[in-house]
Amino acid sequence: MQLTEKYLFEKSILIDCEIEELFNFHCDTNNLPKISPPGIKAEIIFMSDKPLKLNSEITIRLSKFFIHKDWQIKIKNYEFPHLISDYQVKGLFNYWHHYHIFEFVDQKVKMTDKVEYIPPFGIIGRLLNSLIKLQLNSMFNFRHKMTKKIFEVNL
């Protein structure tokens, strides 16, 4: 039996920067290692376009504890400077669609990561979803903290 129930994870942060700069930073996947948590190595194996644009394809090799997994994603939405979304073509999850949303709030940029996903491993993945959400929360906390640090360094 194939499970199709999608889960949602969402996290936001306010960053004092120009929206175009933050958007462009996320369009350059070479910045991914700069904001990846310690213990997770993110290596770009293939990138069809630099900077990213609609329908760009990227393969990222993720490594943790000597385990390597290639993750193939494709850019599904590209609306400068407010939205980039990528979806998994092949990778860790049964389904993964990640939205990077940028909007002005109180003279700052609100950056939101929204992920719709279906865990791997069927019913076992569903049972482990609380652990998956903890991992996503930890990862995006780190990514947001590092992004804020990069953009607010001169304030």
C-alpha positions in Angstrom: 0.0 0.0 0.0 1.4 3.4 -1.1 0.9 6.1 1.5 0.2 9.5 0.0 -0.6 11.7 3.1 1.6 14.8 2.8 3.1 16.4 5.8 3.9 20.1 6.1 6.9 21.8 7.8 7.2 25.6 7.9 9.8 27.9 9.5 10.3 31.7 9.1 12.9 34.3 10.1 13.2 38.1 9.7 16.5 39.3 8.1 17.6 42.9 7.7 18.7 42.9 4.1 17.6 43.6 0.5 15.1 41.1 -0.8 16.8 40.8 -4.2 20.2 39.9 -2.5 18.6 37.2 -0.3 16.7 35.8 -3.3 19.9 35.7 -5.4 21.8 34.1 -2.6 19.4 31.2 -2.6 19.5 30.9 -6.4 23.2 30.1 -6.2 23.4 26.5 -4.9 27.1 27.0 -4.3 25.9 28.8 -1.1 24.3 25.6 0.2 27.4 24.3 2.0 27.7 27.7 3.7 24.4 27.2 5.5 24.4 23.4 5.9 24.6 22.1 9.5 27.8 20.6 10.8 27.9 16.8 10.3 26.0 17.1 7.0 28.1 17.6 3.9 26.3 19.0 0.9 28.2 18.8 -2.4 26.9 20.0 -5.7 27.4 17.2 -8.2 25.5 18.8 -11.1 23.8 22.1 -11.7 22.2 22.8 -15.1 22.1 26.6 -14.7 23.9 29.2 -12.6 22.2 31.1 -11.2 19.1 28.9 -11.0 16.0 29.6 -13.1 12.7 27.9 -13.9 13.3 24.1 -14.7 16.9 24.1 -13.6 18.1 20.7 -12.4 20.5 20.1 -9.5 22.1 17.0 -8.1 23.4 17.3 -4.5 25.4 14.6 -2.8 24.4 14.6 0.9 26.8 12.8 3.3 26.3 12.1 7.0 28.0 9.4 9.0 29.8 8.0 5.9 26.4 7.5 4.2 26.1 9.2 0.8 22.8 9.9 -1.0 22.3 11.8 -4.2 19.4 14.1 -4.3 18.0 15.3 -7.7 15.8 18.3 -7.6 14.2 20.6 -10.2 13.1 24.2 -9.9 9.3 24.2 -10.3 8.6 27.9 -9.5 10.7 31.0 -10.0 9.2 34.3 -9.3 11.9 37.0 -8.7 12.3 38.1 -6.0 9.5 36.4 -4.0 9.5 32.6 -4.6 11.7 29.7 -5.6 10.4 26.2 -5.2 12.1 22.9 -5.9 10.8 19.4 -6.0 12.6 16.1 -5.6 13.0 14.1 -8.8 14.9 11.4 -7.0 16.1 11.2 -3.4 15.4 10.6 0.2 11.7 11.1 0.4 8.7 9.6 -1.4 7.7 13.2 -2.1 9.4 16.5 -1.4 8.4 20.1 -2.5 10.4 22.9 -0.9 9.2 26.5 -1.2 11.6 29.4 -0.4 9.3 32.4 0.1 10.6 36.0 0.5 8.4 39.0 1.5 8.7 42.4 3.1 7.6 42.7 6.7 8.4 45.7 9.0 11.2 46.9 6.7 12.9 43.5 6.8 12.7 40.4 4.6 10.7 37.5 6.0 12.2 34.4 4.7 10.0 31.3 4.9 10.9 27.7 4.2 7.9 25.6 3.6 8.2 21.9 2.9 5.5 19.4 1.8 6.7 15.9 2.1 5.9 12.2 2.3 8.4 10.3 4.4 10.3 7.3 3.0 9.7 3.7 4.2 5.9 3.7 4.1 4.2 3.1 7.5 7.6 3.1 9.3 8.4 6.5 7.9 5.0 7.7 9.0 5.6 6.4 12.5 9.0 8.2 12.6 7.5 11.5 11.3 8.0 13.3 14.7 11.7 12.5 14.4 11.8 13.7 10.8 10.2 17.0 11.9 12.8 17.4 14.7 15.5 16.9 12.1 13.9 19.4 9.7 13.5 21.9 12.5 17.2 21.5 13.5 18.4 21.8 9.9 16.3 24.9 9.1 17.1 26.6 12.5 20.8 26.3 11.5 20.2 27.4 7.9 18.2 30.5 9.0 20.8 31.4 11.7 23.7 31.2 9.3 21.8 33.1 6.6 20.9 35.9 9.0 24.6 36.0 10.1 25.8 36.3 6.5 23.4 39.1 5.7 23.5 41.1 8.9 27.3 40.9 9.5 27.8 44.6 8.8 24.9 46.0 10.8 
